[in-house]
Amino acid sequence: MEINSIVHNRPTLGKEEELAAQRVIRSGWLAQGVEVENFENEFCNFIKIPHGHAVAVSSGTAALYLALWALKAKNKKVAFPSYVCAAIRYAVNMAQADEVVLDTEVNSPNISIDALNHSKGSIAIVPHMYGIPVNVDNITTKIIIEDCCQAIGSSINKKSIGLHGEIGIFSFYATKLLTTAGQGGMVVSKKKYLIDEIKDYLKFDMRSDKKMRFNFQMTDLQAAVGTEQLKKLPKFLHRREIIFNKYLQAGLPLLVNESQNFNSIPIRYRAILKSEDPAKLIKKLSKNKIKAIVPLEDWELLLPTKNALNYTRETLSIPLYPSLTNKEVQRIINVLQ
């Protein structure tokens, strides 16, 4: 009997998102409007900050650029890890800042805090890789932007990630923890004046003051889908945790919260398998119609730093998403065992 392919990742969408999109289309208003404001407020509720402290934008990359713009990063040194999505470098360069690229920890895919504390960066971009929180409170004398694109729902000392630095940024790309119809992002801050400045920057049309602005706005169509996804996020995260634990119970050598000695709650964005020969396992899984990937290849590193290189050569990512069935999970386990 022909077996179905198991993809590496896919969005989990249902009737609720379909009806929300229909509602917006039938309203006749597709651009930014009440749906975006509602999504921003619901996101504030989710991470427990007052309304008005979040602004929805067109992508996670746009969110990072706007955070750098609001913090006046131009001509300043901005530190970030080599083991991360290239979008960080793009945003830093667009903000006309000077990059300082650092290594990861030895036992974690996150940025080395010691290297960061001894770097010349005056602004730090700190990604919580794969949903594993960084102990942001241990970072000294830095203006911190938390990159929470892979970690919505995780926390440090009972406070949501994104609220420990000056600004937090989130991504709602199609394969992230929740999606706003393919693209989208959010900027949050405890300091409302930063959010107000970003909102002013986005409102580019029919302004008489001649200030430079740009359109990074989210649409009502995206926001309506995002609101429905946000309602489901706790269930999504719970399902991810169940699948992750099934892999652990089967004895698979997964990357977990290894170097954490502080009060944090991770979420399971990726199931990262440690292996001396990732290519061999990827090939074996592929023969069984299961897609696995090297999450970051060595050529994708922003700088070939030592610990980051080890992660590119000794890890692979196996399927982990809410719509993955128990039967599919067991099939993946059987092949790997």
Buried (B, 14 or more C-beta within 10 A) or exposed (E): EEEEEBBBBBBBBEEBBEEBBEEBEEBEBBEBBEBBBBBBBBBBEBBEBEEBBBBBBBBBBBBBBBBBBBBEBEEBBBBBBBBBBEBBBEBBEBBEBBBBBBBBBEEBBBBBBEBBBEBEBBBBBBBBBBBBBBBBEEBEEBBBBBBBBBBBBBBBEEBBBBBBBBBBBBBBBBBBBBBBBEBBBBBBBBEEEBBBBBBEBBEBEEEEEEEEBEEBBBBBBBBBBBBBBBEBBEEBBEBBEBBBEBBEEBEBEBBBEEEBEEEBBBBBBBBBBEBEEBEEBBEEBEEBBBBBBBBBEEEBBBBEBEBBBBBBBBBBBBBBBBEBEEEBBEBBBEBBE
